[in-house]
């Protein structure tokens, strides 16, 4: 393919821009290979560019251009992120339940904050798994399990205790566990003092 230009002026200059010349032309033909920018590099130099099935093949065949830990972390991260979508409604429903006296904006902000924190924890776990400092199970799947079980528990509380605020029940449970731990610690300290 050739680019044809008519009735123009062509400016040629040195790469450093010190001197140049102008050429007027009636018709100029340039092959597009000269004018067109270089094509993008080939896809697949990074594990984030691979499709899901390519990631599986790269993990099984141990492709040389991508690290084995990187592929394993990316694969686990993608699966966990995909499964997270199943638990989002279980989190959204309890966050949306409010009484007339409670402002809904606080719950929306809390829900957004939970999702941002969860996403950051997953990315941190992925980075730790890629560097070999943590297993993919500990870095990705434990946060996913906490999110999934927490969302399921919130939905269960919202569904089974219709007259109670699900978040108040959860925070009440956390407070009860905290008080129990505090009392347990105090009793251990007292026993050591008397012994």
Beta strands, then each sheet from edge to edge (+ up, - down):
strand 1: 2-13
strand 2: 20-31
sheet 1: 1+ 2-
end
